[in-house]
Amino acid sequence: MLDKNGIAKRIAKEVKDGYYVNLGIGIPTLVANFVRDDIEVEFQSENGVLGMGPFPFEGEEDADIINAGKQTITTLPGASFFDSATSFAMIRGQHVHLTILGAMEVAENGDIANWKIPEKMVKGMGGAMDLVASAENIIVAMMHTNKRGESKLLKKCSLPLTGVGCVKKVVTNLAVLEITPKGFKLLERAPGVTIDEIKNATEGTLLIEGDIPEMQLD
Amino acid sequence: MINKKIHSVQEAVAGVTDNMTLMLGGFGLCGIPENAIAELVQLGVKNLTCISNNAGVDDFGLGLLLQGRQIKKMISSYVGENDEFERQMLSGELEVELTPQGTLAEKCRAAQAGFPAFYTPAGYGTEVAEGKESREFNGKMYILEKAYEADFAFVKAWKGDEAGNLIFKGTARNFNPCMCGAAKITVAEVEELVPAGELNPNEIHIPGIFVQRIFQGNHYEKRIEQRTVRTR
């Protein structure tokens, strides 16, 4: 079974040379730490920066340079700043190649819910609805089950939707799954995880074809 | 040169009255019009509708207007950092319209550019689309979103000149350029106001035609919401 860093490490393998990538808050942010250093990738933050770098050294924080999580950041050579409409033109216009974000629920048809728990959490969708409606390639990073042990990979989402039929791939602490017209297709198992464990933790339709390899993390 | 310079923050908010709709730039606490917000608190105007990506924190940014119950309705994409906001929203004192971030930016830009509405895929199939027209283009579904109509836009830039030309810095740019010229009156506050001719015309982000009033803010706190650093 993977921890959050393990999930990020596996997703980092999906990031290819020449990609512009938008990372959501939480596990997706960790992905930047594991991208191979022999490829060229630029990270976009929807508040208006392309070419995001690591956190600043203490004393070098600049209140005018933050990411979408409102954290102080730095920029790398080749970076650029732009306004919010331009930022979402990059996203809506499909110039950003890959979006990685977290989710509360994913349905077998690719629906995603990650912004609202009625009566409990109503903070807003931020840029998530724009991102999922437009990105060509969307990977969800999340735990396979919630804190009560209930599956987050469902036949149908129970929470208010963020987007419909948009998720392409899900990487969890247990498995890598692809969204297909017939349901969640199991591609890989996390190290030490059995197919039965994945079956038990998946409420939506799970397609298992042939031998399912264990993830290669390095 | 058409001079847009005003001499005080009081002049900046002159004409703002109860029940008006205001646009306010900024992302979190980054690039917010600090001086105009402080003066709106002093002015004590009530029942405002505020269009701003976020709602500040309890004791800074738009949180200051919320504390005085000056806001009737908030139009934002994310409001997660403010306890007073949550309390007023849950008790029904405050009306909230949550809007996808890119849609919010574009509703400002549409107003600036004279478009009454536009189609976007964001929110299709979700509760954001309820009551809105939808339409298919090239096999994909879109919803119709309308441009905002606002009385004042308060924006913050890094440098500006007397002609109202603006230059922004870093990610403090965010929604500010989109809101310039998107309301009946745009008021820009800057950290440094220079005479016309001192800024390089090639480096202007927003031309002065979109700005009616410009002033240099007295003081910028520039509070950081999430100070994150790495060790050397």
Interface residues (C-beta under 8 A of the other chain):
Chain A: S45 E46 N47 G48 V49 P54 F55 P56 F57 E58 G59 E60 E61 D62 A63 D64 I65 I66 N67 A68 G69 K70 Q71 T72 I73 F81 F82 D83 S84 A85 S87 F88 I91 R92 D111 V122 K123 G124 M125 G126 G127 A128 M129 D130 A133 S134 P160 L161 T162 G163 V164 G165
Chain B: F27 G28 L29 C30 G31 N53 S76 S77 Y78 V79 G80 E81 M89 V96 L98 P100 Q101 G102 T103 L104 A105 E106 C108 R109 T120 P121 A122 G123 Y124 G125 T126 E127 V128 W158 F168 K169 G170 T171 A172 R173 N174 F175 N176 P177 C178 H205 K222 R223 I224 E225 Q226 R227 T228 V229 R230 T231 R232
